[in-house]
């Protein structure tokens, strides 16, 4: 799949970005009341945007803006023009609703096919997609991108790992798409079945949705006998397909003809020098249904515009090293302590004291939640526990692996400083 955009000179790329930024600012102001108001409040009109350098004058978009405009206040098109809706975890139990027109879906397919090709796949490959299907963008994003590439897709979805191993062996899957923790769990399951995971036909693992350290990548590659490539994306911009590693594995290529990247100091909002770590900010330059200007992702990384050994000229980001906020990622699902708090405190029987313990067993994340009961509680604990788990499942798209209802006074208090809610043992 030829794509000259990836190899344009930096000057040519900046000219394209400038044209698209002018268009998207005008489009967003005309079609999204939120942006009309924020741009007017900042004293900025589309006529003030002449080149991509002017992007720094635009106001940021934040997760709070998605929350406050829930569900569709950031949409730029009418319902009749929408073709799909997905959702991403929000900060208060409400998901961030994202949308796509026909053109957006074509764009998504394009950048995902581009990402798979950068990782070395082509139309001759069979891709086993073990990401979850549904509101989560991972499953359908990888699926449609592989089809756009001309590859064969096995839509296994998540779970049922023994069957996944059998299918990879029997159908001779070339690539596995999944979270990094699941790739290791897949290898362990194969070993438990008496199957040498290195003898499977797999040659490539495309992973994402969770942080992955270099030692974990090395473990994936060693255990499965594959090359592992990180894919970065977020629903607010499009889903997976914003950036991906190539064969050089020296950073993730950002498809900056569609997603313009900046790195800022998370405390001041000011840009940091190239190569210095900060918070990643992304602007969608071509999205129709949900244009997003200067979105603060909360992800900490670095950027470089140096040409890659592969010959691509688009900017590269390091793998995300952490979060600028308190986001937890459990089995590929985004979760904030405030989400859990907002759910459990809906129950009168629960005291406002809880703790979250995170573990990693068998290379899979495990979340244990301890909640204190009110001192006077004398009701049915099993029923209360079931109701809390059901509510957490609806709000978070997963449930804790263990929920303990503790007696009042069990959890440690503090009189000074910030209370510690999260204990990460991973």
C-alpha positions as CSV (number, residue, x, y, z in Angstrom):
1,X,0.0,0.0,0.0
2,X,1.8,3.1,-1.3
3,X,1.4,6.2,0.9
4,X,3.7,9.0,0.0
5,X,2.4,11.1,2.9
6,X,4.6,9.2,5.3
7,X,7.7,10.2,3.4
8,X,7.0,13.9,2.6
9,X,9.6,16.5,3.5
10,X,8.9,18.3,6.8
11,X,8.2,21.5,4.9
12,X,5.6,19.8,2.7
13,X,4.0,18.1,5.7
14,X,3.8,21.4,7.6
15,X,2.1,23.1,4.6
16,X,-0.5,20.3,4.6
17,X,-1.0,20.6,8.3
18,X,-1.4,24.4,8.1
19,X,-4.1,24.0,5.4
20,X,-5.9,21.4,7.4
21,X,-5.7,23.3,10.7
22,X,-7.2,26.4,9.1
23,X,-10.1,24.3,7.7
24,X,-10.7,22.3,10.9
25,X,-10.8,25.5,13.2
26,X,-13.3,27.1,10.9
27,X,-15.3,23.9,10.7
28,X,-15.3,23.3,14.4
29,X,-16.4,26.9,15.1
30,X,-19.2,26.8,12.6
31,X,-20.6,23.4,13.7
32,X,-19.8,22.9,17.4
33,X,-21.2,25.5,19.8
34,X,-18.6,24.5,22.4
35,X,-15.8,25.6,20.1
36,X,-17.6,28.7,19.0
37,X,-17.8,29.7,22.7
38,X,-14.3,28.8,23.7
39,X,-12.7,30.4,20.6
40,X,-14.8,33.5,21.1
41,X,-13.8,33.6,24.8
42,X,-10.2,33.4,23.8
43,X,-10.6,36.2,21.3
44,X,-9.6,33.9,18.4
45,X,-11.3,33.8,15.0
46,X,-10.5,31.3,12.2
47,X,-8.9,34.2,10.3
48,X,-6.2,34.4,13.0
49,X,-5.0,30.9,12.1
50,X,-2.6,31.2,9.3
51,X,-0.2,28.3,9.8
52,X,0.3,25.3,12.0
53,X,2.5,27.4,14.4
54,X,-0.7,29.3,15.3
55,X,-2.1,26.2,17.0
56,X,-0.6,27.3,20.3
57,X,-3.0,30.2,20.4
58,X,-6.0,27.8,20.5
59,X,-7.5,26.7,23.8
60,X,-7.1,23.2,25.1
61,X,-9.9,20.6,25.1
62,X,-10.0,18.3,28.2
63,X,-11.7,15.2,29.5
64,X,-13.8,17.6,31.6
65,X,-15.2,19.1,28.4
66,X,-16.4,15.7,27.2
67,X,-18.0,15.2,30.6
68,X,-19.7,18.6,30.7
69,X,-21.0,18.2,27.1
70,X,-22.1,14.6,27.6
71,X,-23.4,12.8,25.5
72,X,-23.2,14.6,22.2
73,X,-22.4,18.2,22.8
74,X,-19.1,18.0,20.9
75,X,-20.6,16.4,17.8
76,X,-20.4,18.5,14.6
77,X,-23.0,16.7,12.5
78,X,-26.6,15.8,12.7
79,X,-27.8,12.2,13.6
80,X,-28.6,11.5,9.9
81,X,-24.9,11.9,9.1
82,X,-23.6,9.6,11.8
83,X,-22.7,6.0,11.0
84,X,-21.3,4.7,14.2
85,X,-20.9,5.6,17.9
86,X,-18.3,4.3,20.3
87,X,-17.6,5.1,23.9
88,X,-14.5,5.5,26.1
89,X,-14.3,5.5,29.9
90,X,-15.0,8.9,31.5
91,X,-13.9,10.4,34.8
92,X,-17.2,10.3,36.7
93,X,-18.8,7.1,35.6
94,X,-20.1,8.6,32.4
95,X,-18.4,7.4,29.2
96,X,-16.9,9.8,26.6
97,X,-19.2,9.3,23.6
98,X,-17.4,9.5,20.2
99,X,-18.9,9.4,16.8
100,X,-18.0,8.8,13.1
101,X,-19.4,9.7,9.7
102,X,-18.8,7.6,6.6
103,X,-15.7,9.7,5.9
104,X,-14.4,9.2,9.4
105,X,-14.7,5.4,9.1
106,X,-12.8,5.6,5.9
107,X,-10.1,7.6,7.6
108,X,-10.0,5.2,10.5
109,X,-9.6,2.3,8.1
110,X,-6.8,4.1,6.3
111,X,-4.7,4.9,9.4
112,X,-5.2,1.4,10.8
113,X,-4.2,-0.2,7.5
114,X,-1.2,2.2,7.4
115,X,-0.4,1.1,11.0
116,X,-0.6,-2.6,10.2
117,X,1.6,-2.1,7.1
118,X,4.2,-0.2,9.1
119,X,4.4,-3.2,11.4
120,X,5.2,-5.4,8.4
121,X,1.8,-6.9,7.6
122,X,0.3,-7.1,4.1
123,X,-2.6,-8.7,2.3
124,X,-1.1,-12.2,2.5
125,X,-1.4,-12.3,6.3
126,X,-4.0,-13.7,8.6
127,X,-4.7,-11.5,11.6
128,X,-6.2,-12.9,14.8
129,X,-7.9,-10.0,16.6
130,X,-8.2,-10.6,20.3
131,X,-9.3,-7.1,21.2
132,X,-12.8,-6.8,22.7
133,X,-15.6,-5.9,20.3
134,X,-18.4,-3.4,21.1
135,X,-18.2,0.1,22.4
136,X,-14.5,-0.2,23.0
137,X,-12.8,1.0,19.8
138,X,-10.0,-1.7,19.8
139,X,-11.9,-4.6,18.3
140,X,-13.6,-2.9,15.3
141,X,-10.6,-0.6,14.8
142,X,-8.1,-3.4,14.2
143,X,-10.7,-5.5,12.4
144,X,-11.6,-2.9,9.8
145,X,-8.0,-1.8,9.3
146,X,-6.9,-5.4,8.6
147,X,-9.7,-5.8,6.1
148,X,-8.7,-2.5,4.4
149,X,-5.2,-3.8,4.2
150,X,-6.6,-6.9,2.4
151,X,-5.6,-9.3,5.2
152,X,-7.7,-12.1,6.4
153,X,-9.3,-11.4,9.8
154,X,-10.2,-14.0,12.5
155,X,-12.5,-12.0,14.9
156,X,-11.9,-14.0,18.0
157,X,-12.5,-11.1,20.4
158,X,-11.1,-11.3,24.0
159,X,-11.1,-14.3,26.3
160,X,-11.6,-18.1,25.6
161,X,-7.8,-18.4,25.5
162,X,-7.5,-22.1,24.9
163,X,-9.6,-21.7,21.8
164,X,-7.5,-18.8,20.8
165,X,-4.4,-20.9,20.9
166,X,-6.1,-23.7,18.9
167,X,-7.3,-21.2,16.2
168,X,-3.8,-19.6,16.0
169,X,-2.3,-23.1,15.4
170,X,-5.0,-24.6,13.1
171,X,-5.7,-21.5,11.0
172,X,-2.0,-20.5,10.9
173,X,-2.5,-17.0,12.2
174,X,0.4,-14.7,11.3
175,X,-0.4,-11.8,13.7
176,X,-2.1,-11.5,17.1
177,X,-3.7,-8.2,18.1
178,X,-4.3,-7.8,21.8
179,X,-3.2,-6.1,25.0
180,X,0.4,-6.8,26.1
181,X,-0.7,-8.6,29.2
182,X,-3.0,-10.8,27.2
183,X,-0.1,-11.7,24.9
184,X,1.8,-13.2,27.8
185,X,-1.3,-14.9,29.2
186,X,-1.8,-16.4,25.7
187,X,1.7,-17.8,25.8
188,X,1.3,-19.2,29.3
189,X,-2.0,-20.9,28.3
190,X,-0.4,-22.5,25.3
191,X,2.3,-23.9,27.5
192,X,-0.3,-25.3,29.9
193,X,-2.0,-27.0,26.9
194,X,1.3,-28.6,26.0
195,X,1.8,-26.3,23.0
196,X,5.1,-24.6,22.5
197,X,4.1,-21.0,21.8
198,X,7.2,-20.4,19.8
199,X,6.2,-23.2,17.4
200,X,2.9,-21.4,16.6
201,X,2.7,-19.7,13.2
202,X,2.6,-16.3,14.8
203,X,5.3,-13.9,13.7
204,X,3.8,-10.5,14.9
205,X,2.0,-9.2,17.9
206,X,0.4,-5.8,17.6
207,X,-0.3,-4.6,21.2
208,X,-1.8,-1.6,22.8
209,X,-4.5,-0.2,25.2
210,X,-2.1,-0.8,28.2
211,X,1.3,0.5,29.1
212,X,4.0,-1.8,28.0
213,X,7.6,-1.6,29.3
214,X,10.6,-2.7,27.2
215,X,11.1,-5.7,29.5
216,X,7.4,-6.8,28.9
217,X,7.9,-6.4,25.1
218,X,11.0,-8.5,25.3
219,X,9.1,-11.1,27.3
220,X,6.3,-11.2,24.6
221,X,8.8,-11.5,21.8
222,X,10.8,-14.3,23.6
223,X,7.8,-16.3,24.8
224,X,6.0,-16.2,21.5
225,X,8.9,-16.0,19.1
226,X,7.5,-12.9,17.5
227,X,8.2,-9.2,16.9
228,X,6.1,-7.0,19.1
229,X,4.8,-3.6,17.9
230,X,3.1,-1.0,20.0
231,X,0.0,0.8,18.7
232,X,-1.2,4.0,20.3
233,X,-4.6,5.6,20.0
234,X,-7.5,7.0,22.0
235,X,-11.2,7.1,21.3
236,X,-11.4,10.9,21.6
237,X,-9.3,11.2,18.5
238,X,-10.4,8.2,16.5
239,X,-9.4,5.0,18.4
240,X,-6.3,2.9,17.7
241,X,-4.4,4.1,14.7
242,X,-3.0,7.4,15.9
243,X,0.6,6.0,16.1
244,X,2.5,2.8,15.6
245,X,6.0,1.3,15.7
246,X,7.7,0.3,12.5
247,X,10.2,-2.5,12.0
248,X,12.9,-0.2,13.5
249,X,11.1,-0.2,16.8
250,X,12.6,3.2,17.7
251,X,9.4,5.1,18.6
252,X,5.8,5.2,17.3
253,X,5.2,7.0,14.1
254,X,2.3,9.5,14.5
255,X,0.2,9.9,11.5
256,X,0.5,13.7,11.8
257,X,-1.2,14.4,8.5
258,X,-4.4,13.6,10.5
259,X,-3.4,14.0,14.1
260,X,-1.1,17.0,15.0
261,X,1.0,16.3,18.1
262,X,2.4,18.6,20.7
263,X,4.1,18.0,24.0
264,X,3.5,20.4,26.8
265,X,4.5,20.9,30.5
266,X,1.4,19.4,32.2
267,X,1.6,22.0,34.9
268,X,2.0,25.2,32.9
269,X,0.5,24.2,29.5
270,X,3.6,25.6,27.8
271,X,5.4,23.6,25.0
272,X,8.6,21.7,26.0
273,X,11.7,21.3,23.8
274,X,11.7,18.4,21.4
275,X,12.9,15.3,23.2
276,X,11.8,16.5,26.6
277,X,9.1,14.5,28.4
278,X,5.7,16.1,28.8
279,X,2.0,15.6,28.3
280,X,0.9,14.7,24.8
281,X,-1.7,17.0,23.1
282,X,-3.4,16.0,19.9
283,X,-5.5,17.9,17.4
284,X,-7.7,16.0,14.8
285,X,-7.0,17.7,11.5
286,X,-9.6,15.8,9.4
287,X,-12.3,14.3,11.6
288,X,-15.9,15.2,10.6
289,X,-18.3,14.0,13.3
290,X,-16.1,14.9,16.3
291,X,-13.4,17.5,15.6
292,X,-11.1,17.9,18.6
293,X,-8.7,20.8,19.0
294,X,-5.7,20.5,21.3
295,X,-6.9,17.6,23.3
296,X,-4.9,17.0,26.5
297,X,-4.5,13.2,26.6
298,X,-2.9,13.0,30.0
299,X,-0.2,10.7,28.5
300,X,3.4,11.4,29.2
301,X,5.9,11.0,26.4
302,X,8.5,12.7,24.2
303,X,8.5,13.7,20.5
304,X,11.2,13.7,17.8
305,X,10.9,14.9,14.2
306,X,14.1,13.2,13.1
307,X,13.7,10.9,10.2
308,X,13.4,7.3,11.2
309,X,15.8,4.6,9.9
310,X,12.8,3.2,8.0
311,X,12.7,6.4,5.9
312,X,9.4,7.8,7.3
313,X,9.5,11.5,8.0
314,X,6.5,11.8,10.3
315,X,7.1,12.6,14.0
316,X,7.7,9.8,16.4
317,X,6.7,9.5,20.1
318,X,8.1,7.3,22.8
319,X,5.9,4.8,24.4
320,X,3.8,6.3,27.1
321,X,5.7,6.3,30.4
322,X,2.9,7.3,32.7
323,X,-0.1,9.6,33.2
324,X,-0.4,13.2,34.0
325,X,-3.4,12.3,36.1
326,X,-4.5,9.4,38.3
327,X,-5.8,7.2,35.6
328,X,-5.7,3.4,36.3
329,X,-5.6,1.0,33.4
330,X,-6.9,-2.5,34.2
331,X,-7.0,-5.1,31.5
332,X,-7.0,-2.4,28.9
333,X,-10.0,-0.5,30.4
334,X,-9.5,3.1,31.7
335,X,-10.6,3.6,35.2
336,X,-10.3,6.5,37.7
337,X,-10.6,6.1,41.5
338,X,-13.2,8.9,41.3
339,X,-15.4,6.6,39.1
340,X,-15.3,3.9,41.7
341,X,-16.0,6.4,44.5
342,X,-19.0,7.9,42.7
343,X,-20.5,4.4,42.3
344,X,-19.9,3.0,45.8
345,X,-21.1,6.2,47.6
346,X,-24.5,5.9,45.9
347,X,-25.2,3.2,48.5
348,X,-26.3,4.5,51.9
349,X,-25.0,1.4,53.6
350,X,-21.4,2.3,52.6
351,X,-19.1,4.6,54.5
352,X,-16.9,7.1,52.6
353,X,-13.7,5.0,53.0
354,X,-12.3,2.6,50.5
355,X,-9.0,1.3,49.1
356,X,-8.0,-0.1,45.7
357,X,-5.3,-2.7,45.5
358,X,-3.8,-3.6,42.1
359,X,-1.9,-6.8,41.5
360,X,-0.7,-8.7,38.4
361,X,-1.1,-12.4,38.5
362,X,-0.3,-14.6,35.5
363,X,0.5,-11.4,33.5
364,X,-3.1,-10.2,33.9
365,X,-4.1,-7.2,36.0
366,X,-6.3,-7.8,39.1
367,X,-8.1,-5.1,41.0
368,X,-9.3,-5.7,44.6
369,X,-11.6,-3.2,46.2
370,X,-12.2,-2.8,50.0
371,X,-15.2,-0.8,51.1
372,X,-16.2,0.1,54.6
373,X,-19.7,-0.4,55.8
374,X,-21.5,2.2,57.8
375,X,-21.2,1.5,61.5
376,X,-24.9,0.8,61.9
377,X,-25.2,-1.5,59.0
378,X,-27.0,-4.8,59.8
379,X,-28.5,-5.8,56.5
380,X,-27.8,-8.5,53.9
381,X,-24.1,-8.3,53.0
382,X,-24.3,-10.7,50.1
383,X,-27.1,-8.8,48.5
384,X,-25.3,-5.5,49.0
385,X,-22.1,-6.9,47.6
386,X,-24.0,-8.2,44.5
387,X,-25.7,-4.8,43.9
388,X,-22.4,-2.9,44.2
389,X,-20.7,-5.3,41.8
390,X,-23.5,-5.0,39.3
391,X,-23.4,-1.2,39.5
392,X,-19.6,-1.1,39.1
393,X,-19.8,-3.4,36.1
394,X,-22.3,-1.1,34.4
395,X,-20.2,2.0,35.1
396,X,-16.7,0.7,34.5
397,X,-17.2,-2.1,31.9
398,X,-15.5,-4.5,34.3
399,X,-15.9,-5.6,37.9
400,X,-13.2,-5.9,40.6
401,X,-11.8,-9.3,41.0
402,X,-12.5,-9.2,44.7
403,X,-14.8,-6.9,46.7
404,X,-14.5,-6.9,50.5
405,X,-17.1,-5.3,52.7
406,X,-15.1,-4.4,55.7
407,X,-16.2,-3.3,59.2
408,X,-16.3,0.4,59.9
409,X,-13.0,1.7,61.0
410,X,-10.9,-1.0,59.2
411,X,-9.3,1.3,56.6
412,X,-6.5,3.5,57.8
413,X,-7.3,7.2,58.2
414,X,-5.0,10.2,57.8
415,X,-5.1,13.6,59.5
416,X,-2.6,15.3,57.3
417,X,-1.8,15.3,53.6
418,X,-3.7,13.5,50.9
419,X,-5.5,10.3,51.6
420,X,-4.1,7.3,49.8
421,X,-6.7,5.3,47.9
422,X,-4.7,3.3,45.5
423,X,-2.0,0.7,46.3
424,X,-0.3,-0.6,43.2
425,X,1.5,-3.8,43.9
426,X,2.3,-4.6,40.2
